[in-house]
C-alpha cells in the first residue's frame, strides 16, 4: 500500500483550455487544463490514509479483477483487513496535494494510461481491453499509485449516501471517457457489475 497525506480540497473546479470533443458530445475530454486551482480556505480537509498501489487482482492473474459489484468489492476489501476507499480518498490519491486534473499532470496523455481505445465493440458486446496491472508504468499519481485512470473503473464508497447507492465509480476505464481524478460516475447501484468495473482498497 501507499500512504497519502496532505490537504485535500473538497470543492474544486479545473478550467479546460482545449477540448478534444465537441461541445455537444455526451462525454467531453479535455486535452489540456489551465495550471493551478483555487480552493476556499474553509474547503480544505486534512487527509492521512493508505491505498493499494495497484488495482485488486486475483491470485496468479495479472489482470485487474472486474465484473464485480460494489458489495462484493466491499467484502473482498474487508476480508483483506482493509475497506473500500471513500470517493474523496480516491480523488486525493489520484490528484495529489497539487490537485492535478490527471494523475500525471494537466495535459491528457493517451500513451501513459490504458485510455482512449476506440475499438470498443464486437457484435454489440464490449471488448475486454483490460491490461495487466504491471503495464503502463508511467500512469502514476503524485503518491505513486498506479493506473488510477483507465484500465478499469473503480468502485468507491460515497459517505452518507443511502443504500443501495453508496457506490461511486472513479477513474474511468479503457474507452474515450473523462478519465480524470475528480469525475464521479453515479447511478449504478451496489449490485451493478460489468467487465469494465474493478476496485482497489484503502486502510
Secondary structure by P-SEA (a helix, b strand, c coil): ccccccccccbbbbbbccccccccccbbbbcccccccccccccbbbbbbccccccccccccccccccccaaaaaaaaaaaccccccaaaaaaaacccccccccccccccccccccccccccccccccccccccccccccccccccccccccbbbbbbbccccccccccccccccccccccccccccccccccccccccccccc
